Amino acid sequence: MPVEQHFWFAKLLNDLVAGPVTALMAKAGFPPANPHYPVPDYVAGEFLVLLILVIGAIALRRRLSVENPGKLQHAMEIFLEFTQNLVDEMIGHDGRQYVPLIGTLGLFIVVCNIMGLIPTFITPTASIQVPLGCALMVFIHYNFQGLRRHGIMGYLRHLCGPMMGIAIIMLPTEILSNVLRMLSLSVRLWANMLVGGILEGVFTGLIPIAIPAIFMALHIFESFLQAYVFMILPALYISLAIQEEH
């Protein structure tokens, strides 16, 4: 029976915190299947991506310059302007307050997607738990914004549609539609990253010359495309949740 290969950063993390994490999970009523390896690879991958983003943000903050901006600052300024334009177009005049959420989602997803191209690293978004967790956060956030904008009864009326006569049909339909948005958002990202990684591995093994470079380029393109989708759809959902009825 082949030995299961684990992500090296997950091994390091479990060596450091396996005891406390196992005790905490057991106390919460969710004991891990393997008490010596309570932190799964995909969780360790997410944590590593967060570390990369935090370290990158700190490095950027310390090197900010008006007179002589560096390449990273230029790139982040372009990304910020892109995100601002996206929320302005999708949400409207008060969309700028959602720039931190949408921008952070995009950065997190694209780094998760691309990280697997580095030897010995993994693609966290190729595990369904990661896209599903991000989609659940988006689902909670845009519904919270709708409740905050309209109030409980107002948001229910918003979900019931413009005609109360068909509310008995519209309300369950809208609730189901919202749940399906979350599933669609997560499955789309997961399936693309999982299948892309599998195809890259298969064809690289069969034809190790030139083909790997082609599939790496496709992987990078798909990584940015899926990150863009994970930015534009949450912006659309927020817009739909907070829009006023006319």
N, C-alpha and C positions, 0 to 999 in steps of 0.2 A: 504493500500500500504506500503510495507516494506521500512524502512528508509535506504538510501544508506550508507554503511560503508566506511569511508575514512581512509587512512593511517595516523597514528598519527603524523608522521614527516611532512607530507604534510599539515595537519591542523596547526601545529606549524609554518611552513614556510609561509603559507597563512596569518596567523594572523600577522606575522611580515612584510610581503612585498606585501600584496594584493593591497594596494593603489597605490604604485609606479609602480608595474608590470601592473596593469590594465590601468593606464594612459599611460604607454609606449606602450602597445599593441594597445590601441585606437589611439594613435598618428601615429603608424606604419600602421594603416588601418586594423588591425586584432583584433577588440575588443573581449574579452573573453565572452563565453556564460554565465558564472557566474562571474560577477565582484568581488564578495566576495571570489571566489575560482579560481583564474586565473592559479595557478600552479597545473597541474594534479598530481595524485599520482605517475605515472611512472617517471615524471620529478623530483619530490622530491626524489624518490628512487635512480635515477641516481646521483643526487646531494649528497645524503648521502653516496653512494658508493665512489664517488670522495673524499669526506671528509675522509672516512676510509682509502683510499689509500694514501692520502696526509699526514694524521697523522701518518700512518704506516711508510711512507718513512722518515718523519722527525725523528721519534723515532729510526728507523734503522740507519739513518745517525749519530745520536748523540751517538749511542752505538757501532759503528764500531770498531772492534778490530782485530788485526792480531794475538796476543798471545792468546786471550781468546774470540773467537767469540761465540755469543749466538745462541739459536735455530732459531730465526728469520733470523739472518744473514746466518746461514747454509742453511736454506730453500731457501732464495733468491739467494744464490750462486749456488745452484743446479738448480734453475729455470733459472738463467742467462745462465749457461752453456748449459742447455737444449735448450734455445732459440737460442743461438749462433750456436749450432750444427744444429738446424733446418734450419736457414737461410743459413748456409754454404752449406747444402745439397740441398736446394731448389733453392737458388739464385746464389751461387758461391762465388768467391773470394772477390767480393765487397759487399757481403750481410750484413756485420756487421753494415753498416750505417742504416740498417732497423731494427736492434734489438730493439731500443726504441719503435718504432711503434708496432711491432709484440708482444713484451713483454707486453706493456701497454694494448693492446687489450685483450690479454689472461687473465691478472689479472683483468681487468674491467669486462669481461664477466663472469669469474668464481665466482667473489664476487657477481655480480648481480644474478647469478643462485642460489647460495647457501643461500643468505640472507633470502629468503623466508622460509627457514626451522626454522628460529628463530621466536618464537611466537610474534605476533603483527607486524611483518615485512612483506614485500611483495617481490615478485620476479619481478624486473623491466623488465627482458627479456621476461616475459609472456605477455607483451603488445607489439604489433607489431611495435609501433613507435620506441622502443629502438633498437631492432635488425636492423630495416630498417635504422635508423640514423647511426649506426655503419657501415653497409654495404655501405651506400652512401658515408661515409667518405673514406672507402677503395676504392670504385670505383673512386672517385675523385683523390685520392692519386696515385694509380697505373697508371692511365691515365696521370696524371701530370708528373710522372717519365718517362713514355714513350715519352711524348712530350719533356721533358728536355733532354733525351738521344738522340733522333733521330731528333728533330726539327719537325715543323708542317708537312711539306711535307714528311719528312722521316717517320714520324709515320703513316701518311695516306698510304704511300707505304707499310709500315709494316703490316697494317691492310688488304691491298689488296692482300697479299700473294706473293709467289715467282714468279708467272706467271701473267704478266699484261694482258694476253689474257682473264683471267677469273676474272679480278678485278671487273667487273660490278656485278658479283655474290658474290665474296668474301667480298667486302666492306660492303654491307648491312647485310650480314650474320654475319660478325664479330661484327658489331655494335649491332645487335640483341643479339648475344651471350654475349656481355659484359653487356648489360642491364639484361639479364636473370641470369647472374652470381650474380648480386646484389640482385635480387629477391630471387634466390635460397639460397644465404647465409643468408638472413634475415628470410625467411619463415621456413627454416630448424631449426634454433635456436628457433624461436618463437613457432612453433608447438610442438617441444619437451618439452619446458618448460611449455607451457600452458596445454598440455595433461597430462604431468607428475603431475602437481599440482592438476588437476581435479581428476585424478585417485587416487592420494594419499588421497584427501579429502573424496572421495566417499567410498573407502575401509576402511579408518580409522573410518568413521561414522558407517559402517556396522559391522566391526570386530575390536574393539578398543584394542585388546590384540595381541601382537606380530606383526600383520600386519603393524602397523605404522613404526616399526623399519625396516622392510624389504623395505618398500617404501621409507623411508628416505635414506637407503643405495643405492637404485636404483637411487634416485634423485641426490645424491652426485656423483655417478659414471657418470650419464648422464651430470651433470654439468661440470665435468672435461673433458669429451669426447667432448662436444659441444664447450668448450673453446679451446680445441686442434684443432678442425676443423676450428674454427675462427682464428686460428694462421696459420695453414698450407695452407689454401686456399688463403688468402691474399699474403702470401709469394710466392705461385705458380703464382698468377696473376701478381705480380711485376716482377717475373722472365720472364714471357711470354711477358710483356710490354717492358722490357729493353733489351731482347736478341737481338744479332746481327744476321742479315740474312747471311747465308752462301751459 
